[in-house]
Amino acid sequence: MNTPLVSLVEAGISYGQLDALKSMTMSLNEGEVLGLFGHNGAGKTTMMKLILGVISPTSGKVEVMGMAPDSKEAWHCRSKVGYLPENVSFYDQLTGLEVLTYFTKLKGFTNKYAKKQAMDLLEQVGITHAMKRQVKTYSKGMRQRLGLAQAFIGEPKLLLLDEPTVGLDPMATRDFYKTVDQLKSNGSSIILCSHVLPGVEQHIDRAMILSSGQLLAMGTLAELRQQAALPVVIKPSGLNGTVAQDTRLKGFLTDACQHTLLVPEEEKLTVLKQLLSLDGLNDIHVESANLEQVYQHFLSQHELLTNELSPQQIKGG
Amino acid sequence: MRQIFTVANKEFHDGLRNRWLVSITLIFALLSVGLTYFGAAASGAVGVTSLSTTVASLASLAVFLIPLIALLLSYDSFVGEQESGTLLLLLTYPISKSQLLLGKFIGQGSIIALATLLGFGASAILLYFQLGDTDIFSAFGLFIVSAILLGLSFTAISYLISLSVSEKSKAAGFALITWFLFALAFDLALLALLVGVEDGVTQQGLTQLMMLNPTDIFRLVNLSGLDSSDVNGALAVAINASLSQFQLISALIAWVVLPLTLAIFIFKKKTL
């Protein structure tokens, strides 16, 4: 395995008493897309700032492309990093093209190429028609697209996107994911930060779940599903109560619904085989736990844990 | 270096777009032409008065206006970008904090400097046609240079404000207080010290105290060369213990460089 593009080793940030990020260890390889999930205030943005070198870790180590991102040497690497902040309203009185040209120049493009690059990017995100208009006339979705165009300047090797699909319509979201896939196949690494999540699953390689500055889980979706041990939902139809009579299958039935079986991942195939052999089956619906359920699972588990811990901590303290 | 220029260019164009340059130039031009022609109205005459009276009246008005304009132009430079989120974004770009600050300073400073030059320069030319005296250019030259330095000084001071607060409205409040303290309260306090406390300060001490306020240095630069009949108050006392123009201009330059350096220092310490 080659050296990771981004690596955090027990990196932590604390503001006085408050730990914004607790001893985080992770790495991101070239061409990998990492999803970063968590509620508001979970530490997603703090982690991004850490990787961007805008803030320095109070403990541990952060390396991006082999250098500490907050150091002087890392300067020239910054033109290879793209960032979309969560809430950004660009210079309202400038036109979209002017805003993007300004940022393109700051990324190191000379005047001659900056405008061309800016126009190409505006076309890529589909707001060419509005490029001569002032940004204050833009809708939320158009601003978001402008922000994305800004993050894509100079074919970045590392992209950090904070809530990239907020405000985008379904078409634009699809275009956005297409760009993500394309950048990924060009070898860019991407960190996608989001609350949750429909549609994001097939575009990320790994997911990281954060809560109050703590890493709850990290891994590929399959790994996380396994860790969470969430059952597979199987809905056969046309069986008319045969399932309830079967002694083996009966155990998987939910109390709430007589037609739905909750089966552990490892028994999925045997149960399916048995169901398929039954007469009268005319349709079957199989659904593995999706990212959202996995996410909910880890969060609720974490809440349980902290609730159990806190009374003891009070006594101890 | 190119990064600084890119930022400066943007700030300068913002100044053009927002009509700052045009408005400041107009204000200065109207003010100076008006004072040139009607400065003597109080004594019952209309027409060009003496050069020293004109410069004295221009200086005593500019000393209120220029700091106010500079503070208005720049108080939201950083806090505004911080609120809209672009400051955080800019800091992830290959541009250092000092480059960003200097770029902004050059851009906004150019607006102030150009407006001062055009606005007051216009009346210098007008006066020249009326009086045909080349002394006008040296007198106005000094006035314009010191006015530009005064403007730059308050631009740097407003960066200090803009970087120290986290809300735009607070920055506006602090800018107003700063203006009040430097342009009005400081002199009143000096006067109180002179009149109220017997042998409180020596003439030398007073002049040194005045170095703590860029507006007073500006006044000293422009009034020390003139007939003392046009000057009164605490200033007249200070003028007698005159410092050389070179020292005064150096003090004004220090009032540009020091706040700017301090602003860079604060910016570097600031976390977003």
Interface residues (C-beta under 8 A of the other chain):
Chain A: K49 L52 G53 V54 I55 W75 H76 R78 S79 V81 Y83 P85 E86 N87 V88 S89 F90 Y91 Q93 Y102 F103 K105 L106 K107 G108 Q150
Chain B: Q3 T6 V7 K10 D14 R17 N18 S84 G85 T86 L88 L89 L90 L91 T92 Y93 P94 I95 S96 T271 L272
